[in-house]
Amino acid sequence: MSNPIIELKWKNRTFNSTWLRTYKGFEDCPEEEAKKIVEQLQQLADIVCGHVQRIENERPDKKGF
């Protein structure tokens, strides 16, 4: 079951180099490298979300996880 409050919160998130540098190990990451990493993470997220949606639509019961 989906929680609209959580979904709305995530929809308003900004994922950029500033966001990445808030995580341990990325504090001193150069701007250009941080931008590339964020782009790679966004591409990975698109792949994972697409896969989950595709698998969910292929389920015979279609009730979710």
N, C-alpha and C positions, 0 to 999 in steps of 0.2 A: 504494500500500500504506500502511496506517495504522500509526502507531507508538503503542502503548498508553501508553507512558511519557510522551510528549509530550501526548497527550490528557488524561491524568490531571492533569498539571501545569496545563494550561489550565482544567480543570474546577474547580480549587481557587483560581483567581484571583478577587479581589474588585475590581470596577470601580466606583469611587465618586469623589467629589470629591477626596479625598486622593490617590488614584492619579493622577487627571488632572493635579494640580498638580506631579507629579514630572517632567512633560515641559516642555521648553524652550518658553517663551512662555506657559505656563499657571501659572507659579509664583505670580503675584500675582492670579490670577483670584478674584473674590469667590465665596463659598460657594454662594450661590443660583444664580449663573450657571454655576458648575462643575457643579452638580447637573443643570441643564437640558441642558448639553452632554453629560454622561454619559448621560442619558436618550435624547437624540437619537442618540448613538453606538450604544446598545443597540438602538434601533429599526432603525437602519441595518443592524446586524449580523444582526438577525432576518430582515430582508428579503433580504439577500445570502445567508445560509445557506439560507433557504427556496428561493430561486431556484436555487442550486447543487444542492440535493437534488432539486428538481423536474426540472431539466435532466438530472441524473445518472440518474434513474429513467426518463426518456424515451429515453435512448440505446439504440439497437438492440443494441449489443454489451454494454452494462452492465458494462464492465471498468474504468471509471474514467478518469481523465485521463491 
